[in-house]
Amino acid sequence: MDEVAKAIIGKRKVLEDVMLSLLADGHTLLEDVPGTAKSLMVMTFADTLGCKYRRIQFTPDLLPSDITGTYVYDEKDNEFKFRAGPIFANIILADEINRAPPKTQAAMLEAMQERQVSIEGVTHKLPKPFLVLATQNPVEQEGTYPLPEAQVDRFFQKFSMGYPSREDEREILIRRMGRGKDQVDVKVTTSPEKILAMQQVVERVHLDPALLTYIVEIVTRTREDPRIIVGSSPRGSLATFKLSRARAVIAGRDYITPDDVKSVCINCLAHRLILKPEPRIRGVMPEDIINKILAEVPVPAI
């Protein structure tokens, strides 16, 4: 995170959130207006992690085979050979993912959930670790498509970068002037093998049974709120569980506290909720509902 902070200034909380997804082995969706350094952050993370990285620019004419790859006839060997697409990498930047049509979005579902792709009846496993960091522009912008609910549910987290403060934006300009170039040089700090080892550390974090009940109660209440059509799926419970463990690891602990659970709920659950038209028109946000649930559910004493 210190290395990435050389390029991404004043966004330590955002960098921590990306690290949570990396440790929890889950995908992240970044939604914000253009120009807030979403792509730069993902590229810098990939450089620092020492992983194989690919960028996929989603466009309205992008085909599923452009992502997964296809079989190409080899005249020399007189046979069809598989040519892997850009999805075969450790870190995938799915840039402006909501500009592609639904058929192409469907090609991402199997890769994101099963960590594999099926082409011409043959299943190809994706490398480990495998992490999709997708960016999307707000749906109100021209040329965007709302992502299918099933695909949105595959993302562990959804959050925004936000604009920098005046002081941070001035620091961005000062550092750019000092470098004399656009590119930020960062050091490689880890490797795919080390990342897999770190993910195994997260699996050993202790979780009190009372906190399991706490997580289930929060998620269940999202389905019972009268303002919601669709609440969080069980995948939301699993994501909250895994992200809470990852947060404990970043904090240097081998056990989870209620604060770990609370801190990940907004990013983890808000994008899974579908509100009824009336509260949505009144300006009610999924984040408001989750904050209300967190205020009402009794915190276990552990």
C-alpha positions, 0 to 999 in steps of 0.5 A, spaced: 500 500 500 505 504 501 508 503 494 501 504 491 500 511 495 506 514 491 501 514 485 494 514 489 495 520 494 490 521 499 486 515 498 489 510 504 482 508 505 481 506 498 487 502 498 486 498 504 479 496 501 482 493 495 487 490 499 481 487 503 479 484 496 486 481 495 486 478 501 479 475 501 480 473 494 474 477 491 473 481 486 472 489 486 467 494 482 469 501 482 464 506 480 466 513 479 466 519 474 472 519 469 478 521 471 479 519 478 484 515 478 481 508 478 485 505 472 491 508 475 490 505 481 489 498 479 495 498 474 499 500 480 497 495 484 498 490 479 505 493 478 507 492 485 504 485 486 508 482 481 503 479 478 501 478 470 496 483 469 491 485 463 487 490 461 480 489 458 477 495 455 469 494 455 466 497 449 459 496 445 462 491 440 466 487 445 465 480 443 465 474 449 471 471 445 475 477 445 475 476 453 476 468 453 480 467 447 478 462 441 481 456 437 485 458 431 487 454 425 494 452 425 496 451 418 503 448 420 501 443 424 494 442 421 490 443 427 486 448 431 490 451 437 487 455 443 489 462 443 488 464 450 484 471 451 486 477 456 482 473 462 488 469 463 492 473 468 492 474 475 490 481 475 484 483 470 482 491 469 475 490 466 475 498 464 468 501 464 465 494 464 458 497 464 459 499 456 459 492 454 452 489 452 449 483 456 452 477 452 459 480 453 457 481 460 455 473 461 462 471 458 465 474 465 460 470 470 463 463 469 470 466 469 469 471 476 465 465 479 468 459 477 475 461 475 475 458 469 472 459 462 469 454 457 470 454 450 468 449 444 466 444 450 473 445 453 474 447 460 480 452 461 482 453 468 484 461 470 491 462 473 491 463 481 491 468 484 485 471 480 482 478 481 477 482 477 478 489 479 472 493 474 471 500 473 464 503 471 462 510 470 455 512 473 449 509 469 446 516 468 452 517 463 451 516 455 453 509 453 452 505 459 448 499 461 446 497 468 450 490 470 446 484 471 444 483 478 447 476 478 454 479 475 454 485 480 453 480 486 459 476 484 463 483 486 465 482 493 465 490 494 463 496 490 465 503 492 468 510 489 474 513 489 472 520 490 475 527 488 481 528 492 481 534 497 485 541 495 491 539 498 491 532 495 490 535 488 496 540 489 500 534 492 499 530 485 501 536 481 507 537 485 509 530 485 508 530 477 512 536 476 518 533 480 518 526 476 518 529 470 514 524 467 507 521 467 509 514 469 510 513 477 515 508 478 514 503 484 517 497 486 515 490 486 514 487 493 511 480 492 509 475 488 503 470 486 506 465 491 506 470 496 499 472 495 496 465 495 500 464 502 497 471 505 490 468 503 491 462 507 493 466 513 486 469 512 483 462 513 486 461 519 483 468 523 478 466 529 471 468 528 467 467 535 460 464 533 456 470 536 459 474 530 457 469 525 450 470 528 451 477 528 453 477 520 447 473 519 442 477 522 445 484 519 444 480 512 437 477 513 434 484 515 436 487 509 431 482 506 426 484 511 426 491 510 419 493 507 423 498 502 427 493 499 425 488 493 431 484 493 436 483 499 443 481 500 444 474 497 448 468 502 454 470 497 453 477 501 454 473 508 460 470 505 463 476 502 462 479 509 465 474 513 471 473 508 472 481 508 472 481 516 477 476 516 482 480 511 481 486 515 483 483 522 489 481 518 491 488 516 490 490 523 495 485 525 490 481 529 488 473 528 481 474 531 475 478 528 471 484 532 464 487 531 468 493 528 471 489 523 464 486 521 461 493 521 467 497 517 466 492 511 458 492 511 457 498 506 462 496 501 460 489 501 452 489 502 449 496 499 450 494 491 446 487 492 440 491 495 434 493 490 430 498 493 422 499 491 421 505 486 417 509 492 423 510 497 428 510 491 424 516 488 424 519 495 432 519 495 433 513 500 440 510 499 442 502 500 447 505 505 442 509 509 438 502 510 444 498 512 446 504 517 440 503 520 440 496 520 447 496 524 444 501 529 439 496 530 442 490 531 445 488 538 452 488 538 455 481 541 459 482 547 465 478 546 
